[in-house]
Amino acid sequence: MKQKLFISLSGIFLFIILFFLISINKPLKLENSKFLIIEPGSSLNAISDLLNEENIYKRTYLFKTYVLITGKSRNLKSGEFMFSSNISLKELVKKIEKGDIFYREFRLKEGETWSSIKERLGQEEHIVFDIPEENDDLLKNLNLKNKSLEGLFFPDTYFFKKGDKATSILERAYKIHTDTVNDIWESRADNIGIKSSYEAVILASIIEKEGVEKRRISGVFNRRLIKGMKLQSDPTVIYALGDQFDGNIRRSDLRIKNPYNTYVYKGLPPSPIGLVSKSSIEASTNPEPGSSLYFVSKGDGTHKFSDTLQEHNEAVKRYQLKE
């Protein structure tokens, strides 16, 4: 009689273990990926109730039993988590235990202006927008000596978690930018028209928007700077026009009195005109040797380079005026 009872209890026990193992390893088969925000200090009961309320896992008793049996109750982390549709209970608990929180992406784009960056950061609902209204305050917070924030952040993809501050992204981007510029400036070529690493960034920001033949374009601009010629770069005029630019540059635009208009003023503009990639900084400091002083777009992404104004005017007639 005792033997039969033992066998029956053993069978029930094995069944419970088998059911438990199957349950914790079985995919949840959610309709879509689910997000869950666990606040700091949340108890096991609170997390269990949250899983139920968000329709992620309804068997609260099983969730709590598994966490307690495995001794994970004291190791559950806070943060925002994303659970895929086929995640199992075992994987779900492991994710929370490891603090494998969900990171979002914010992309700083080559050529992008500071006003665009600030606007997009303000529109990102998962970022705490803590950028001061006055640029001077942010310049001070970042320990910057420049008067402008333009072009001082490295274009790349930055990962952040929900609740991160906008300035934390900018701090990372500024450090990478600074390290990159300093490294490249140390290996600059001799006899170039720029005199500082900041001037290298300014020139790089113009090159960034002029075309893909970066080192050749840099050669033209560096030679112009050395000779004291005006750069006469369309992207600087577009930057000077700001919101008034409608997609076309008119002759009257080339005559506007604005320090960024390189058709009117010699030398570099006061600051960069957008974010710069590593390749553009390398081009500004290591231009391609040559003698050309002019270039004009061919309309196919490349340019016609000329040594003399007469050659350049002929190229303009051919490629721009279609004569």
Backbone bond lengths (Angstrom), bond angles and torsions (degrees), N, CA, C in turn:
res aa  C-N    CA-C-N  psi(-1)  N-CA   C-N-CA  omega(-1)  CA-C   N-CA-C  phi
1 M - - - 1.462 - - 1.537 110.48 -
2 K 1.348 115.73 -45.73 1.455 121.15 179.07 1.526 111.00 -65.26
3 Q 1.357 113.95 -35.66 1.468 118.24 -179.77 1.528 110.59 -65.82
4 K 1.356 116.35 -41.61 1.462 120.58 179.53 1.533 110.45 -65.11
5 L 1.344 116.20 -38.88 1.457 120.26 178.95 1.526 110.86 -65.20
6 F 1.337 114.82 -39.30 1.467 120.14 179.62 1.527 110.58 -64.33
7 I 1.349 114.68 -43.18 1.471 119.76 179.55 1.528 110.32 -63.86
8 S 1.330 116.14 -40.99 1.469 120.36 -179.71 1.523 111.17 -65.11
9 L 1.339 115.54 -45.08 1.465 119.36 179.45 1.526 111.42 -64.98
10 S 1.356 114.44 -38.26 1.468 118.89 178.91 1.520 110.52 -64.05
11 G 1.317 115.05 -40.33 1.465 119.62 179.04 1.523 111.55 -63.78
12 I 1.336 114.78 -43.23 1.471 119.22 178.65 1.529 110.28 -63.45
13 F 1.324 115.19 -42.10 1.464 120.89 -179.37 1.536 110.59 -62.72
14 L 1.335 115.40 -45.32 1.471 119.95 178.76 1.530 111.08 -63.73
15 F 1.331 115.34 -37.51 1.466 120.00 179.08 1.539 110.26 -63.75
16 I 1.344 114.77 -42.72 1.470 119.40 179.51 1.527 110.76 -63.02
17 I 1.339 115.79 -43.24 1.471 120.24 179.35 1.528 110.47 -62.80
18 L 1.344 114.94 -45.32 1.458 119.80 -179.68 1.529 110.52 -62.41
19 F 1.327 116.70 -43.99 1.463 121.67 178.74 1.534 110.22 -61.59
20 F 1.305 115.36 -41.75 1.465 121.44 -179.61 1.528 111.30 -63.69
21 L 1.346 115.98 -46.38 1.467 121.00 -179.51 1.527 111.59 -64.36
22 I 1.315 115.47 -41.72 1.474 119.67 178.65 1.525 109.97 -64.80
23 S 1.326 115.90 -42.32 1.473 120.83 -176.48 1.527 112.71 -64.23
24 I 1.335 117.15 -40.95 1.463 118.88 -176.17 1.528 112.24 -78.55
25 N 1.328 116.77 -19.46 1.464 120.22 -179.32 1.529 113.71 -101.82
26 K 1.311 117.22 -7.39 1.459 121.87 -177.45 1.527 110.45 -77.21
27 P 1.350 117.94 132.37 1.470 120.57 177.28 1.528 111.21 -58.93
28 L 1.334 116.54 139.12 1.460 120.60 -177.22 1.527 112.26 -73.92
29 K 1.345 116.91 -25.32 1.468 122.80 179.14 1.532 111.37 56.17
30 L 1.318 114.70 55.52 1.458 120.19 175.77 1.525 109.18 -71.42
31 E 1.316 116.86 154.10 1.466 120.10 179.72 1.520 111.28 -63.94
32 N 1.311 116.72 -40.42 1.466 122.70 178.77 1.521 108.51 -142.97
33 S 1.317 114.98 169.24 1.459 119.05 172.89 1.521 108.26 -61.34
34 K 1.328 115.93 141.93 1.461 120.80 -175.91 1.531 110.78 -118.59
35 F 1.334 114.76 145.29 1.457 121.10 175.46 1.523 109.38 -108.07
36 L 1.334 115.20 142.26 1.460 120.60 179.88 1.513 108.92 -138.93
37 I 1.329 116.52 127.98 1.466 121.22 178.14 1.522 108.83 -106.59
38 I 1.327 115.91 115.38 1.460 122.23 177.58 1.518 108.37 -101.83
39 E 1.295 116.10 117.17 1.462 121.04 -178.25 1.534 110.20 -74.79
40 P 1.333 117.51 150.11 1.474 120.68 177.13 1.525 111.38 -56.56
41 G 1.319 116.51 136.89 1.458 121.77 178.23 1.512 114.72 83.40
42 S 1.343 118.00 7.08 1.471 120.68 -179.46 1.530 110.39 -66.56
43 S 1.320 116.39 136.01 1.465 121.44 179.16 1.523 110.37 -80.96
44 L 1.327 116.11 170.55 1.461 121.12 178.03 1.523 110.30 -61.44
45 N 1.316 116.30 -41.87 1.468 120.50 178.53 1.527 111.38 -63.08
46 A 1.334 115.76 -40.10 1.466 120.01 -179.26 1.527 110.57 -65.43
47 I 1.339 117.43 -41.90 1.467 121.39 179.10 1.518 110.04 -66.13
48 S 1.330 115.65 -41.48 1.459 121.00 179.23 1.525 110.88 -61.13
49 D 1.338 116.05 -45.38 1.471 120.63 178.62 1.526 111.04 -64.07
50 L 1.313 116.35 -36.38 1.465 121.15 -179.56 1.530 110.76 -66.56
51 L 1.321 116.40 -41.23 1.474 120.73 177.29 1.526 110.53 -61.03
52 N 1.307 115.64 -37.55 1.464 121.35 179.36 1.532 111.54 -70.28
53 E 1.331 115.79 -44.86 1.464 120.80 -178.15 1.528 111.76 -64.94
54 E 1.324 116.44 -34.99 1.466 120.81 -178.22 1.535 112.03 -87.89
55 N 1.347 116.21 8.00 1.474 121.89 178.58 1.526 112.68 56.71
56 I 1.334 114.66 38.34 1.467 119.80 176.43 1.520 110.58 -97.23
57 Y 1.333 116.41 -46.22 1.466 120.28 177.86 1.520 108.96 -148.24
58 K 1.342 115.99 115.60 1.456 122.27 -174.08 1.527 113.53 -87.00
59 R 1.319 117.77 -26.29 1.467 120.89 -176.51 1.530 109.29 -80.00
60 T 1.299 116.42 75.23 1.458 121.15 -175.21 1.531 112.06 -61.44
61 Y 1.325 116.22 -34.90 1.471 120.03 -179.47 1.521 110.85 -63.71
62 L 1.342 116.14 -38.34 1.462 120.62 -178.71 1.530 110.17 -71.90
63 F 1.323 116.26 -40.47 1.465 120.55 178.05 1.522 110.45 -59.80
64 K 1.345 116.75 -48.62 1.462 120.29 -178.31 1.524 111.77 -67.51
65 T 1.341 116.76 -37.65 1.466 120.45 178.72 1.516 110.95 -62.32
66 Y 1.333 116.23 -45.67 1.466 120.73 -178.71 1.530 110.43 -63.75
67 V 1.316 116.93 -43.49 1.466 120.45 -178.60 1.522 110.77 -65.15
68 L 1.342 116.63 -41.03 1.467 120.13 -179.03 1.516 112.40 -70.35
69 I 1.344 116.77 -42.92 1.465 120.82 -179.10 1.528 111.33 -62.70
70 T 1.327 116.17 -39.66 1.468 120.61 -177.10 1.529 112.55 -84.91
71 G 1.333 117.11 -3.11 1.457 120.31 177.51 1.517 114.23 71.62
72 K 1.316 117.64 25.95 1.463 121.29 -176.66 1.531 112.82 -95.35
73 S 1.319 117.68 -2.10 1.467 120.52 -172.32 1.527 113.03 -60.72
74 R 1.330 117.53 -30.53 1.459 120.31 -178.57 1.529 112.86 -88.13
75 N 1.323 117.15 -4.47 1.464 120.66 -175.09 1.523 113.70 -109.58
76 L 1.328 117.27 6.45 1.454 119.59 -178.15 1.532 109.90 -73.65
77 K 1.338 115.44 129.75 1.459 121.23 -174.02 1.529 111.78 -97.28
78 S 1.318 113.98 162.13 1.470 120.54 176.38 1.529 109.14 -98.01
79 G 1.344 115.21 167.50 1.455 120.38 179.74 1.515 111.39 131.40
80 E 1.315 115.44 -174.89 1.465 121.04 177.40 1.526 108.89 -99.74
81 F 1.322 116.02 126.03 1.466 121.51 -178.42 1.524 110.02 -117.89
82 M 1.329 115.13 147.28 1.457 120.19 173.72 1.525 108.45 -117.21
83 F 1.324 116.47 127.97 1.458 121.89 -179.46 1.530 108.86 -112.80
84 S 1.337 116.06 125.32 1.462 120.06 178.99 1.519 109.90 -71.22
85 S 1.313 116.68 163.03 1.467 121.50 -173.84 1.526 112.70 -63.21
86 N 1.330 118.12 -29.09 1.468 121.14 -176.15 1.527 113.41 -104.32
87 I 1.312 117.28 18.19 1.462 120.10 179.96 1.533 109.56 -68.93
88 S 1.313 116.84 147.88 1.474 121.75 176.94 1.522 109.07 -98.46
89 L 1.329 116.21 167.70 1.461 120.46 178.08 1.527 110.22 -61.24
90 K 1.317 116.32 -41.02 1.460 121.12 -179.82 1.530 110.53 -60.75
91 E 1.328 116.81 -44.72 1.463 121.56 -179.86 1.525 110.89 -69.12
92 L 1.334 116.19 -35.71 1.460 121.20 179.68 1.526 110.62 -62.86
93 V 1.335 115.61 -47.22 1.466 120.23 -179.89 1.530 110.48 -65.04
94 K 1.324 116.03 -40.34 1.470 120.31 179.59 1.520 110.83 -62.12
95 K 1.315 115.95 -38.78 1.464 121.16 -179.75 1.529 110.76 -63.75
96 I 1.329 116.34 -43.61 1.463 120.41 179.52 1.531 110.42 -69.37
97 E 1.329 115.88 -39.10 1.464 120.20 -179.56 1.532 111.22 -63.64
98 K 1.324 117.20 -40.79 1.467 121.57 -178.49 1.529 112.00 -77.12
99 G 1.325 116.50 -13.86 1.459 118.83 -175.32 1.510 111.63 71.52
100 D 1.341 115.18 33.12 1.458 121.36 -178.67 1.532 109.09 -78.07
101 I 1.330 114.84 72.24 1.455 120.56 -174.52 1.534 111.25 -76.73
102 F 1.310 115.30 165.31 1.460 121.65 -176.85 1.528 110.08 -87.66
103 Y 1.323 115.02 129.75 1.462 120.85 177.82 1.525 109.99 -110.10
104 R 1.314 115.42 134.78 1.458 121.82 175.73 1.530 109.86 -97.86
105 E 1.323 116.03 172.20 1.462 120.93 -177.18 1.528 110.98 -118.63
106 F 1.322 115.49 142.55 1.466 121.09 171.59 1.515 107.14 -132.00
107 R 1.315 116.26 121.17 1.459 121.99 -174.83 1.525 111.24 -101.33
108 L 1.335 115.95 122.92 1.456 121.46 169.76 1.521 106.73 -93.89
109 K 1.321 116.76 124.41 1.462 121.44 -170.26 1.532 112.54 -100.41
110 E 1.331 115.11 145.37 1.455 120.14 176.95 1.524 110.19 -57.37
111 G 1.318 116.46 134.53 1.450 121.02 177.93 1.522 114.30 83.61
112 E 1.327 118.13 -7.31 1.462 120.94 -176.55 1.525 111.25 -69.94
113 T 1.320 116.50 142.76 1.460 121.19 -179.92 1.521 111.57 -89.33
114 W 1.325 115.47 162.82 1.459 120.98 -179.43 1.527 111.36 -62.06
115 S 1.322 117.51 -39.83 1.460 120.07 -179.46 1.520 111.33 -62.43
116 S 1.326 117.02 -36.33 1.467 121.43 177.94 1.525 110.87 -68.41
117 I 1.332 116.37 -42.90 1.468 121.10 179.64 1.526 110.21 -61.40
118 K 1.317 115.92 -47.19 1.462 121.41 -178.25 1.523 110.61 -62.30
119 E 1.324 116.57 -41.28 1.462 120.66 179.70 1.522 111.42 -64.45
120 R 1.340 116.94 -43.90 1.470 120.09 -178.51 1.519 111.70 -68.61
121 L 1.332 117.74 -36.86 1.466 120.54 176.68 1.526 110.46 -63.29
122 G 1.328 115.69 -36.67 1.454 119.99 178.88 1.512 113.03 -69.74
123 Q 1.325 116.90 -23.91 1.466 121.54 -179.98 1.518 112.69 -88.80
124 E 1.334 117.72 -11.61 1.469 121.45 -178.28 1.533 109.19 -80.67
125 E 1.338 115.86 106.28 1.466 120.69 -172.86 1.516 113.77 -66.94
126 H 1.311 119.01 -19.53 1.454 120.80 -176.98 1.530 112.89 -93.64
127 I 1.338 116.20 -0.12 1.461 121.51 178.05 1.530 109.15 -107.64
128 V 1.321 116.39 138.51 1.462 120.79 174.29 1.530 107.30 -79.92
129 F 1.312 116.68 113.75 1.464 121.18 -176.71 1.527 109.20 -81.99
130 D 1.326 116.12 101.18 1.461 121.40 -176.75 1.525 111.81 -117.51
131 I 1.343 116.95 22.49 1.462 120.56 179.59 1.528 109.05 -77.29
132 P 1.327 117.58 124.92 1.472 120.37 -179.51 1.528 111.11 -61.83
133 E 1.304 114.88 152.75 1.464 119.41 -179.75 1.523 111.07 -64.94
134 E 1.317 116.41 -37.12 1.463 120.70 179.02 1.521 109.82 -94.07
135 N 1.336 115.85 132.41 1.460 120.44 -179.87 1.519 112.22 -62.80
136 D 1.351 116.74 -29.39 1.463 120.20 -178.39 1.525 111.23 -58.67
137 D 1.332 116.33 -37.03 1.466 120.03 -179.56 1.524 111.08 -66.29
138 L 1.336 116.66 -41.48 1.459 120.10 179.40 1.521 110.58 -70.23
139 L 1.323 117.24 -37.95 1.469 120.86 176.04 1.528 110.10 -58.10
140 K 1.340 115.37 -40.35 1.460 120.36 179.38 1.514 110.66 -69.21
141 N 1.332 117.47 -42.32 1.467 121.40 -178.87 1.527 111.57 -64.00
142 L 1.330 115.97 -36.25 1.468 120.53 179.77 1.526 111.99 -87.14
143 N 1.343 115.81 0.78 1.465 121.97 179.94 1.528 111.21 60.50
144 L 1.326 115.59 43.66 1.466 121.31 -179.20 1.525 110.40 -98.76
145 K 1.320 115.69 140.11 1.456 121.01 178.68 1.527 111.43 -95.41
146 N 1.317 116.61 -10.38 1.459 120.37 179.61 1.529 110.75 -71.01
147 K 1.327 115.95 158.98 1.456 120.70 176.53 1.521 111.56 -91.59
148 S 1.336 116.20 -12.67 1.465 121.06 -177.58 1.523 110.28 -126.65
149 L 1.324 115.79 145.92 1.471 121.67 176.05 1.527 111.20 -90.70
150 E 1.307 116.09 -3.79 1.465 120.76 -175.75 1.525 111.69 -62.35
151 G 1.336 115.51 129.52 1.456 121.41 172.24 1.511 116.39 74.01
152 L 1.339 118.28 12.94 1.467 120.51 -173.70 1.522 114.07 -101.09
153 F 1.332 117.58 13.14 1.462 121.04 -179.04 1.532 108.78 -125.98
154 F 1.320 115.59 137.43 1.456 119.73 -174.35 1.529 111.07 -77.64
155 P 1.323 117.56 127.14 1.467 119.92 179.86 1.523 111.33 -71.22
156 D 1.313 115.87 119.58 1.461 121.42 -177.75 1.528 107.72 -170.28
157 T 1.338 116.51 177.37 1.457 121.39 174.93 1.524 109.13 -95.96
158 Y 1.319 116.51 125.54 1.465 122.15 -178.58 1.527 109.74 -114.56
159 F 1.318 115.21 131.63 1.462 121.12 -178.72 1.527 109.65 -95.14
160 F 1.315 115.60 139.46 1.457 120.49 179.90 1.522 109.62 -145.00
161 K 1.306 115.60 154.99 1.459 120.93 175.96 1.525 109.23 -101.62
162 K 1.306 116.05 158.18 1.463 121.58 -179.15 1.519 110.01 -55.12
163 G 1.325 115.43 128.22 1.456 120.13 179.08 1.512 114.29 98.04
164 D 1.340 117.94 -5.64 1.468 120.00 176.49 1.524 109.51 -67.03
165 K 1.327 116.15 153.08 1.460 121.38 -179.36 1.529 110.68 -85.86
166 A 1.319 114.92 147.65 1.467 120.30 178.65 1.525 110.47 -60.93
167 T 1.329 116.83 -37.76 1.463 119.86 -178.75 1.526 112.37 -66.09
168 S 1.335 117.36 -25.39 1.470 119.45 178.71 1.528 110.58 -67.49
169 I 1.333 117.06 -34.92 1.461 121.17 176.09 1.524 109.95 -68.96
170 L 1.331 116.35 -43.23 1.455 120.74 179.76 1.526 111.84 -64.31
171 E 1.315 116.88 -36.98 1.465 120.78 178.64 1.524 110.81 -62.70
172 R 1.335 116.24 -43.64 1.468 119.91 177.73 1.517 111.28 -64.23
173 A 1.341 115.45 -44.26 1.465 120.55 -177.84 1.530 111.36 -66.00
174 Y 1.323 116.56 -36.34 1.466 120.05 179.41 1.525 110.94 -68.97
175 K 1.335 117.41 -40.25 1.466 120.37 -179.86 1.527 111.21 -63.84
176 I 1.328 116.28 -44.63 1.472 119.43 179.16 1.526 109.80 -63.18
177 H 1.342 116.05 -41.61 1.466 120.57 178.42 1.529 110.52 -59.45
178 T 1.325 116.10 -49.04 1.463 121.29 -177.59 1.526 111.71 -61.93
179 D 1.326 116.53 -46.52 1.467 120.64 179.62 1.527 110.89 -61.94
180 T 1.327 116.44 -41.31 1.469 120.91 -179.22 1.525 110.88 -64.95
181 V 1.332 116.20 -47.22 1.468 120.78 -178.85 1.526 111.00 -62.77
182 N 1.322 117.04 -45.13 1.470 120.39 -178.71 1.522 111.93 -62.22
183 D 1.333 116.94 -41.46 1.467 120.45 179.48 1.522 111.06 -63.82
184 I 1.331 116.59 -44.31 1.463 120.64 -177.81 1.529 110.87 -70.02
185 W 1.318 116.90 -38.27 1.467 120.65 -178.53 1.528 111.18 -62.38
186 E 1.313 117.00 -33.12 1.466 121.15 179.59 1.527 112.06 -64.32
187 S 1.320 116.94 -26.15 1.474 120.45 -177.87 1.530 111.46 -109.00
188 R 1.336 116.87 26.56 1.461 121.16 -178.88 1.535 111.33 -66.67
189 A 1.314 114.69 156.38 1.457 121.01 178.89 1.531 110.10 -76.95
190 D 1.329 116.01 163.38 1.461 120.84 176.27 1.532 109.41 -82.75
191 N 1.315 115.81 161.44 1.465 122.27 173.72 1.529 113.02 55.03
192 I 1.318 116.24 50.41 1.462 120.55 174.89 1.529 108.88 -108.01
193 G 1.321 116.55 163.71 1.458 120.64 -173.56 1.511 115.20 -86.31
194 I 1.324 117.77 -3.23 1.470 121.53 179.82 1.524 109.89 -103.06
195 K 1.318 115.68 146.12 1.463 120.20 -170.36 1.524 114.38 -113.99
196 S 1.320 118.37 -3.71 1.461 120.31 -179.70 1.524 109.52 -151.99
197 S 1.315 115.85 166.05 1.469 120.10 179.09 1.526 110.68 -65.88
198 Y 1.339 116.60 -30.94 1.468 119.45 178.58 1.527 110.21 -69.43
199 E 1.334 116.93 -39.80 1.460 119.86 175.39 1.521 110.87 -63.28
200 A 1.335 116.38 -32.65 1.471 120.41 177.00 1.524 110.42 -63.02
201 V 1.333 116.36 -38.63 1.469 120.89 178.82 1.527 110.15 -69.02
202 I 1.328 116.83 -40.79 1.469 120.41 179.09 1.528 109.59 -60.32
203 L 1.330 116.33 -49.17 1.469 119.72 179.92 1.522 110.57 -64.57
204 A 1.326 117.07 -39.39 1.468 120.88 179.53 1.521 111.48 -61.54
205 S 1.336 116.70 -34.73 1.470 119.51 -179.11 1.530 110.95 -68.81
206 I 1.323 116.76 -29.62 1.467 120.48 176.30 1.527 109.67 -74.59
207 I 1.322 115.48 -44.93 1.466 120.76 178.44 1.522 110.74 -59.25
208 E 1.343 115.90 -38.71 1.464 121.74 -178.93 1.526 111.47 -53.97
209 K 1.333 116.37 -35.83 1.457 120.60 -174.81 1.523 113.62 -99.91
210 E 1.331 116.64 -4.70 1.463 119.44 -177.77 1.525 112.92 -85.74
211 G 1.338 118.24 -37.43 1.461 118.19 -178.23 1.511 113.23 164.51
212 V 1.331 115.51 179.90 1.467 121.30 -175.11 1.526 112.78 -85.22
213 E 1.330 117.17 -17.35 1.466 120.26 179.72 1.522 108.95 -83.55
214 K 1.286 115.85 62.23 1.461 122.62 -164.85 1.528 113.86 -61.72
215 R 1.309 118.32 -48.89 1.466 119.90 -176.25 1.529 111.48 -68.88
216 R 1.314 116.47 -32.29 1.461 119.94 178.75 1.533 110.42 -72.03
217 I 1.331 115.77 -41.24 1.463 120.78 175.85 1.530 110.11 -63.48
218 S 1.323 116.10 -40.41 1.461 121.12 177.84 1.522 110.49 -60.96
219 G 1.329 116.52 -37.84 1.462 120.24 178.38 1.520 111.64 -59.55
220 V 1.338 116.01 -42.90 1.467 120.77 178.85 1.531 110.03 -61.91
221 F 1.326 116.68 -49.62 1.461 120.06 -176.90 1.529 112.23 -66.45
222 N 1.324 117.65 -40.08 1.465 119.66 179.13 1.524 111.28 -64.75
223 R 1.324 117.41 -39.98 1.465 120.16 177.92 1.529 111.06 -65.80
224 R 1.327 116.38 -37.87 1.464 120.65 177.64 1.540 110.95 -64.38
225 L 1.327 115.89 -41.21 1.466 119.80 179.02 1.532 110.59 -63.74
226 I 1.310 116.02 -42.55 1.469 120.12 179.82 1.527 111.07 -63.93
227 K 1.335 117.76 -39.04 1.457 122.86 -178.50 1.534 113.03 -81.78
228 G 1.338 116.98 -7.76 1.456 119.91 -178.87 1.510 113.44 78.69
229 M 1.325 117.21 21.99 1.463 122.18 178.50 1.528 110.22 -86.60
230 K 1.316 115.50 157.22 1.459 119.52 173.87 1.526 109.27 -73.22
231 L 1.327 115.76 144.70 1.469 119.38 -178.65 1.521 111.67 -71.28
232 Q 1.336 117.38 -35.19 1.462 122.86 178.65 1.538 111.55 51.04
233 S 1.326 114.33 57.82 1.465 121.43 -178.66 1.531 110.53 -106.30
234 D 1.327 116.05 124.00 1.469 120.85 -178.95 1.527 113.20 -59.15
235 P 1.351 119.75 -42.43 1.473 118.95 -179.43 1.519 113.90 -56.76
236 T 1.336 117.96 -30.26 1.469 119.05 178.18 1.523 110.75 -71.08
237 V 1.318 117.27 -33.32 1.466 121.11 176.92 1.526 109.60 -67.72
238 I 1.328 115.98 -42.92 1.466 120.79 178.58 1.525 110.15 -60.08
239 Y 1.322 116.45 -41.40 1.466 120.61 178.32 1.522 110.22 -64.75
240 A 1.326 116.46 -40.65 1.463 120.83 179.78 1.529 111.14 -64.08
241 L 1.332 117.01 -37.13 1.458 121.33 -179.48 1.526 111.85 -70.21
242 G 1.339 116.82 -31.11 1.463 120.70 178.98 1.510 112.22 61.31
243 D 1.330 116.76 -129.84 1.469 121.87 -178.06 1.526 112.77 -68.16
244 Q 1.333 117.22 -14.31 1.454 120.42 179.73 1.531 112.88 -77.92
245 F 1.325 116.55 -13.22 1.469 119.87 179.62 1.522 109.51 -72.42
246 D 1.338 116.00 125.33 1.465 121.14 -176.53 1.523 113.19 -111.13
247 G 1.321 116.58 12.87 1.462 120.19 179.19 1.511 113.74 107.55
248 N 1.325 117.14 -12.11 1.461 121.98 179.65 1.522 110.41 -127.58
249 I 1.328 115.89 138.96 1.460 120.96 174.81 1.528 107.96 -101.34
250 R 1.318 116.01 121.95 1.463 121.58 179.90 1.524 110.01 -99.94
251 R 1.334 115.83 164.59 1.460 120.00 179.30 1.527 110.67 -59.14
252 S 1.323 116.25 -36.18 1.468 119.84 179.80 1.530 111.21 -65.49
253 D 1.340 116.33 -30.22 1.472 120.19 178.56 1.520 111.16 -66.33
254 L 1.319 116.11 -32.72 1.464 120.44 -178.18 1.521 112.19 -71.49
255 R 1.357 116.24 -9.90 1.471 119.89 -177.46 1.535 112.64 -108.41
256 I 1.329 117.67 1.83 1.465 118.75 -177.83 1.527 110.84 -65.75
257 K 1.324 115.88 140.05 1.459 120.36 -179.34 1.523 109.00 -87.67
258 N 1.301 114.04 92.98 1.466 122.67 179.93 1.525 107.05 -142.50
259 P 1.326 118.82 132.67 1.477 120.34 -176.37 1.530 114.19 -58.13
260 Y 1.342 116.65 -16.80 1.469 119.93 178.28 1.534 112.08 -89.15
261 N 1.318 117.28 -5.76 1.461 120.45 -179.93 1.524 109.26 -83.75
262 T 1.311 116.92 100.79 1.468 121.40 -176.85 1.521 112.62 -80.16
263 Y 1.347 117.31 3.92 1.463 120.88 170.75 1.529 109.97 -85.69
264 V 1.327 116.11 -21.04 1.464 121.43 -178.97 1.519 111.30 -102.89
265 Y 1.339 116.57 -43.24 1.461 121.18 -174.80 1.532 111.70 -108.06
266 K 1.326 114.67 139.56 1.465 120.63 178.36 1.528 110.32 -76.75
267 G 1.327 114.21 160.47 1.460 120.04 176.43 1.516 113.25 78.90
268 L 1.311 114.83 -168.29 1.462 121.80 -178.29 1.524 111.01 -81.70
269 P 1.316 117.88 153.79 1.470 120.59 173.24 1.532 109.97 -67.45
270 P 1.328 118.21 169.32 1.467 121.51 -175.08 1.527 114.80 -63.08
271 S 1.341 117.53 -27.39 1.466 120.94 -177.11 1.519 108.93 -150.37
272 P 1.325 117.23 171.82 1.472 119.42 172.68 1.529 109.89 -60.31
273 I 1.326 115.97 163.62 1.471 120.03 179.12 1.532 111.19 -112.96
274 G 1.335 116.63 11.78 1.462 120.86 178.58 1.521 110.44 167.68
275 L 1.310 116.00 177.35 1.461 121.03 179.15 1.524 110.99 -70.73
276 V 1.320 115.73 147.93 1.467 120.39 -175.88 1.525 111.37 -120.84
277 S 1.311 115.77 138.71 1.466 121.74 176.39 1.520 109.74 -83.29
278 K 1.303 115.71 166.36 1.471 120.91 178.78 1.520 110.74 -61.13
279 S 1.336 117.03 -40.79 1.461 120.27 -177.66 1.525 112.00 -64.84
280 S 1.332 117.35 -32.63 1.470 120.42 178.88 1.531 111.00 -72.66
281 I 1.336 116.83 -36.55 1.472 120.16 176.85 1.523 109.35 -66.85
282 E 1.328 116.25 -42.32 1.462 120.23 177.58 1.524 110.87 -60.89
283 A 1.332 116.57 -39.30 1.463 120.66 -179.94 1.525 111.02 -67.21
284 S 1.327 117.03 -41.45 1.470 119.73 -177.44 1.519 111.89 -64.62
285 T 1.332 116.80 -31.86 1.469 120.77 -177.23 1.525 112.92 -95.62
286 N 1.311 116.81 -14.18 1.473 121.12 179.39 1.526 109.73 -135.67
287 P 1.344 116.13 70.72 1.468 119.78 -177.25 1.516 112.57 -69.07
288 E 1.309 114.78 156.95 1.465 120.11 176.75 1.524 108.99 -74.76
289 P 1.336 118.35 131.13 1.470 120.86 178.49 1.528 110.47 -62.08
290 G 1.309 116.30 152.84 1.453 120.58 178.88 1.509 110.90 163.94
291 S 1.335 116.59 -169.75 1.461 121.35 -177.96 1.526 113.19 -128.77
292 S 1.336 117.27 -1.43 1.465 120.14 -177.37 1.523 110.76 -68.91
293 L 1.335 115.59 143.36 1.460 122.64 179.47 1.526 112.37 -122.08
294 Y 1.342 115.95 -1.66 1.459 120.84 -176.60 1.528 109.40 -140.78
295 F 1.322 115.32 154.35 1.460 119.75 170.15 1.521 109.03 -155.03
296 V 1.321 114.93 151.12 1.455 120.94 179.49 1.519 108.66 -140.16
297 S 1.314 116.18 145.19 1.461 120.61 -177.98 1.523 111.20 -68.89
298 K 1.330 115.54 137.89 1.458 120.79 176.35 1.526 111.57 -87.22
299 G 1.317 116.07 -10.35 1.452 119.87 -179.42 1.504 113.92 90.97
300 D 1.344 117.27 0.94 1.463 121.01 -179.77 1.529 111.51 -119.23
301 G 1.336 115.54 14.52 1.465 119.88 -178.99 1.514 112.97 98.25
302 T 1.327 117.74 -11.98 1.467 121.64 178.45 1.528 109.48 -110.92
303 H 1.328 116.06 176.28 1.457 121.30 -176.91 1.522 111.87 -130.38
304 K 1.309 114.91 155.48 1.453 122.20 171.35 1.522 107.07 -99.04
305 F 1.331 116.90 120.25 1.459 122.38 -178.67 1.528 109.48 -99.81
306 S 1.348 116.14 139.33 1.462 120.76 -177.26 1.522 110.25 -134.11
307 D 1.339 114.48 150.34 1.467 120.60 178.88 1.516 112.22 -88.10
308 T 1.325 116.98 -32.26 1.459 120.79 -175.29 1.524 110.60 -120.23
309 L 1.328 115.26 161.16 1.461 121.02 178.70 1.526 110.65 -65.44
310 Q 1.333 116.56 -36.35 1.464 119.72 178.82 1.528 110.98 -61.91
311 E 1.341 116.59 -45.19 1.471 120.78 177.97 1.525 110.30 -62.47
312 H 1.320 116.10 -39.95 1.461 121.15 -178.92 1.524 110.78 -64.57
313 N 1.354 116.52 -43.69 1.465 119.97 179.59 1.520 111.37 -62.09
314 E 1.315 116.61 -37.36 1.464 120.48 176.69 1.528 110.63 -65.15
315 A 1.346 115.95 -39.00 1.469 120.56 179.13 1.527 110.73 -67.13
316 V 1.334 116.70 -37.34 1.465 120.95 177.77 1.526 109.98 -62.97
317 K 1.343 116.32 -44.15 1.465 120.34 178.72 1.526 110.93 -60.30
318 R 1.311 115.61 -40.18 1.476 120.33 -175.30 1.523 112.01 -74.74
319 Y 1.306 116.39 -47.48 1.473 119.76 -170.77 1.524 114.06 -96.88
320 Q 1.334 117.42 -26.76 1.457 119.35 -179.13 1.513 113.30 -102.31
321 L 1.322 115.86 -46.31 1.469 119.79 -178.96 1.520 113.12 -88.96
322 K 1.359 115.18 -9.51 1.473 121.81 177.51 1.531 112.48 58.05
323 E 1.358 116.54 36.85 1.447 119.79 178.66 1.532 110.42 -89.55
